[in-house]
């Protein structure tokens, strides 16, 4: 009998130890409601995979647990916040939790500014941001206009029933724009642009797969081979600029980067990441904007009417862009409705408090920007495309933290925010004043929510010339 009792006690203790090992959140680091990990090694990564993307997982998480919730990124405890009040409490936090972004390191490199925290990160941002200020961007209008005019000439040969691959053209426009504006070097032709995009898309797809699937040797090779090709492009930009230095007062981002360091690996990494950041988000933003205008012809005609009233036959520039108020509403509603940039993240290296809960030091805190943009208490009928949500009156009624499509925290808002708005405005004005845009019938376009939200398939459109 004594032997049986000893066996029973031993068995129960062993079972408890196994449960604690497999479910470490039985003693969560905080009082924040959330999910228990499925396993110690994977946490809730399997749940993210089942949801389809991190954004869709966060939508479900916050629907279940409220505006502040927790889950496990592998063995790492993570907190997610999803409303304006909580964002405001976190708006001064600068440092990024590297473990949430390490999947992109094979593409952009460990020395990239995306992984730079503390004084190094602040110093580099302060320096590079000089070429993305309001004043600096004023001189980019002419470059954007030249590239947009080139696109118009191509589209004029494809009037009426010809099917135009919208995303392909918008990526090409955005890539040319960032190369010419920030690096002083245009892609030589559309073929080179499309080759860059093809390599980049292959790498990006494999990196995003790492959220839900373990890498294999084939995928590792796709990334390594592609990275070599992209690094060669970045190195060529650096070499060309060294051999052709600018006149005083004409310095671009690449010149600031070269002045900052002699570390060629860092130069290449930061040059590449600004190319990627400059065209990936904006290319998708313009694609989604034209998609929504093609599927909402009343909004499209209202934009065209405003362009005629404000600009007449003039080009858009820094003196009149602010008068295109409805077009800005369309761009903001596109960012919100398409959830172009779904999330950001920060951490602090000391214990803190958020929403009345203790946040242990080094805990990653996700800013669920996409979840907040779909909050029906702030944006009724959140899946409906309605640019009137962003009139001056409606903007005054809500906290500016409730709509933060480019992030907000620690002065680490996306450095290309003004660049993206300007580039998108020039593209839309130039195309819509010339062409009426329609969707090719029979398409089903769904959003794919990665680090940047892109269409599930190419968007095919037709155009007709406006009178």
N, C-alpha and C positions, 0 to 999 in steps of 0.2 A: 504493500500500500504506500509506504514511504517512497519507494522507488518510482511508483507511478506519479505521485505528487511532484517529486523532483523533475520528472520528465515533462509533466504538464506545465510547470512553472517555466522550465527552460524553453519549451515550445512557444509559449505565449510571449516571453521576452524576445525570442528570436524573431517572431512574427512582427512584433512592434518595431524592432530595429529595421526589418526589411521595409515596412511601410514608411518609416521616417526617411530611409535612404531613397526610396522611389518617389516620395511626395514630400520634398523638403519644405514646401510652403505650409505644411500643417502648423508651422510657427513662422508666419509671415514677418518680414522685417518692418512692416508698417500696418496701420489700421485701415488702409485703403482697401475697399472691396475689389474683388477680381477673381481671376481664374487660378486654380491650382495647376501645377505642371503635370503633364501626362507622364513624363519621366524626368529624372534628374539631368540626363544628358541633353535631351531635346526640348525640355520645357513645353511651350505651346507652339513650337514651330510647325508641328503637324496640323494644328488648328488653323494657323495662318494659311498653310497650303490648301486645306479644305475650303477655306473662305474664298480663295482665288487670288488674293493679294493682301498686303498689309493694310491698305485703306479699307477694303471690305471687311477684314477682320476687326479693325478698329470701329467701324460702323456698328457691327454686331456687339462688340465689347461694351461700347458706351450706351447702346440701347438697353443692354442687360443691367449694367451697373451704375450708370449715371455719368456725369461730366468728368469725374476723376476715377480712374480704374487702373488695375494692375494686371500684369501677366508675366510670363517667364520667356525670355529670349535665350533658349538653351538653358544654361545654369544661371543666367543673369536675371535678377529681378528688375522689372521695368514698370514705370508709371506712365500713364497717358492722360493728357488733359485736353478738354474739348470745348471750352467756352471762354468768352471775353474776360470774365472776372479772373479766372485762373491764368489766362495768358498774361494779364496785367501784372499778376504777382510774380511772373517769371521773366519779365521783359528786360531785365538787366543782365541776364545770364549769357555769357559769351561762349564758353567751351562746349565743344561737341563730344559726345560719347563715341569713341572710335570703334567700339565693337559693333555698333549698329550700321557702320558704313564700311567695315573692313572688306565686304564682298566686292567693293569697287576698286580696291587697292591694285589688283592686277592690271587695271586699265590706266589709272591716273598716277600711280606710284606713291610710295610711303612718304616722300618729301613734299608732296603736293600741299597747297594751302588748305585744302579741305580737311587735312589732318593736323593742321597747325593750331595749337591752343596757346593760352597764356600770352606772354609779352611778344613772342615771335609771331603768333597769329595776328595780334592787334597791329604790330608794326607793319606787316605785309599788307593787311587790309587798308590801313591808313595811307600807305604809299600807292597801292594799285587803284584805290578809289578815286585818286586825283584825275584819272582819265575817264571817269564815269560820272562826274558831277554834271549838274544842269548846264553849266557853262561849257564844259568840254564837249558835251553831246550836241550842242548847237552846231558845231562844225561838221557833224556827221550827216546832217540832213542831205547835203548835196550828194554824198556817196550813196546813201540809201535811195535817193531819187534816181540816180543814174542806173542802179541795178534794177529798180522797179521798172524803169522805162525800157530796159532791155527785155524784161519779161513781157511787157505789153506788146512789143514788136513780134515776139514769138507767138503770143496768143492771137494776134491779129491774123495769123495764118491758119487758125484752128476754129474759125467761127462756125456757128450753127450746130450741126449734129456731131462734130468730132468730140470724142471722149478725152477729157484732159485729166491726167493723174494729179490731183490737187496737192496731196502731201509731198509728192516728189518735187514739185515746183516750189513749194513753200520752204522745204528743207534746203533746196539749192539757193533760194533767195537769202535765207537766214545765214547760211554758211558763208556765202560771198560777202554779206554785209559785215559779219564779225571779223573776217580775215582782212578786209579792206580797211575797216575802221580802227581796229585795235592793233593790227600788225603791219599795215602798210603794204600788204601783198594779197592781191586777188587770186582766186583759182583761175587758171588760164582758160579753161573752158568747162562746159557742163559735164563732159565726160569725166574730168578729174574730180568734180564735185560729187558726182554719182558714185565714183569708185570709193571716195572717202566715206560717203554715207553707207555704202554696202558693207565696208569693213567695220565701220562703227556699229551698225545695226546688228551685225553678227556677234560682235563682242558683247554689246549691251544685252542682247537676248540671253546669252549664256550667263552673264552676271546675275540677271534677275532670276534665272532658273535656280540659282544657288539659295534663294530664299526658301524654296520648296523641295529641291532635289539635290542630292550630293553630287559633286563634280566627278566626271570620269576622265580618262586620258584623252579621249577625242575632244571633249569640251575644253580641257586645259590647253590642248594644242591650238584650237581655234582662237582662244584668248591670247596665248603667247605669240602666235604668228601675227595676229591682228595688231597687237600692241606694238610690235616691231615696225609695222607699216605706219601706224599713227605717230610713233616716236620719230620716225624718219622725216615725216612731214613737219613736226614741231622743230626738229633739229635744223631742217632746211630754212624755216622761217627765222630762227635765231641766227644762223650763218648769214643769210641774206641781209639782215638788219645790221649785223656787225660790219659787213662790207659796204653798206650804204647807210651811214648814220644820218639822222635827220638834221635839218636846220634848227637853230635855237628857237624855241617856242612851238615847234611842230612835233614834240615828243609824243609817242603813243604808248600804249600799255607795254609793249615789248621793250621799249627803251627804258621804262621805269624798272622793269624786271632785270634787265642787263646791268643797270646801275646798282641794283640792290645786292647782287651776289655774283661771284665767279663760279659757283657750283653749277656745272653744266647739267647734272641730273635734276637739280631743283629748277633751273631755267626751263628745261624741257617739260617737266611735270606741270609747272604753273602755266606755261604757254599753252599746253594741250588742254588743261582743265578749263581755261577761259574760252578756248574755241568751243569745247563741248557745251559749257554752260551758256555760251552766247548764241548757239544755234539750236540746241535740242529743245529747250523750253519755248523759245520764240517761234521756231518752225512749227511746233505743235499748236501754239496759241493761234497763229494766223490760220492754220488749217481748220481748227475748230471754229474760229470766228466766221470764216467763209461758209463752213458747213451749216452753222446756225442761221446765217443770213440767207443761204440758199433754201433752207427748209422753213424760213419765216420771211416770205417775200414782202410782207408789210413793213417789217423792220428794215429790210434791205432798201426799200424805196424811201423810207424816212431818213436813212443815212445819206443816200444820194441827194435828196432834197437839201439836207443841211450842208453838204459839201458845196452845192451850187450857191446857196445863200451866203455862206461864209467866205468861200474862196473864189467864187467865179471861175476864171480860167487860171488862177495863180496856183503855184505849188504850195504844199503845206511846209511851214518852217516854224522856227521857235517863236515868231511873232504872232502867229495865228492858230497854232495847234490847240491852245487852251480854249479857243472859241468853239471847237468841235465837241460840244458837250454830250450830244447824244451818241456820237461815235465812241467817246470814252466810256459811256454807260454800256455800250455793246461789248467793249473789250473787257470791262469788269465783270459783266454777267457771263461772258465766255469763260473767264478764269474761274468763276464760282461754279457755274453749271457743269463744266467739263472736269472740274477739279484738276486743273493742269498740274499743280504741285501739291500732292496730297498730305505731306507731313515733313516736319523738321524735328530736331532733337537737341537737347542740351543736358549738361550735368554740372554739379558743383562738388568740389573736393572737401566739403564739410557738411555736417548735419544741418538741415534746414526744415522749414515748414511750408506746406502748400495746401490750401483748401482746408486748413485746420488739422492736417495730418503731418506727422513727422516723416521727412524724407531722409533716409540714411545717406551719408556721404557717398559719392561716386555712383549713385543710382541714375541711370539714364531716364530722362523725362521726355517723352514724345509730345510734340505739339501737333495734335491731330487737326491740322488746318482744314482738311477736306471734310471731316466730320462737322466742324463748326460751320462750314459754308453750306451744309445741308441741314442745319438746325431749323426745323419748321416753326419754332417759336420766334425766330429772328427773320427767317425767310419763308413765309407761307408758300405752300405748294413748291417745295424746294427743287423738284425735278423739272419744273416748268421754266422755259427760257423767257425771261421778262426783263429787258433792259431798264424799264422804269423803276426797278428796285433801287437804282443808283442815281436817282435825281438828288439835287442838293437837299431837298426837304427830307427825303428818306435817309440820306447819309447822316444828317444831323440827329435823327431819332435814335440811332444806335451807336454803340461804342465802336471806335475804329478798330479795336482788337477783334471784333466779331467777323471782320473780313480782312484777312492778312495773307493774300495769295503768294506773297514773296517772303513770308516769315516776318519776324518782328524783333527778335531777342538779341540783346547785347550788342547793338549796333552791327550785328552780323546779318542784317537783312540782305537778301540777294543783291549783290553789287550791281547786277544788270537790270534792276527794276526800271529805271528811267530809259535805259537803252532799249529794253523790250517794248515799252509803251511807244516810244518814238518810232522804232522800226516797224512795228505793227501798224501804227497810224499811217505812215507813208505808204506801206504796201496796200492797205485797204483803200485809201483815198485814190491812189493811182489806178488800181484795178476796177473799182466800182464805178468811178466816173466814166470809164470807157466801156465796161461790159456789164450786162445783166447776167447773173449767175444762176444756173438751175442744176439740180441734182439729176443724175442719170437714174431712171426709174428702176425699182427692184432691188435696191441696195439695203442691207441691214448693217448699220454701223454701230458698233458697241465700243464703249471705252475700255481700254486695258490699263489698269492702274498699277504702274510701276513706280519708280522714283519720280518719273514724269508720266502723265497720263497721255496715251496716244490712241489713235483709232485702231480698231481690231483689223481693219483691212484698208487698202487704198481707197480714197474717196474720189469717185469719178464724177466730174461735172461737165456740163456743156455751157457755152457762152454765146450771147448774141450782142451785137454792137448797139450801144445806146445812141439815140439821136443827138 
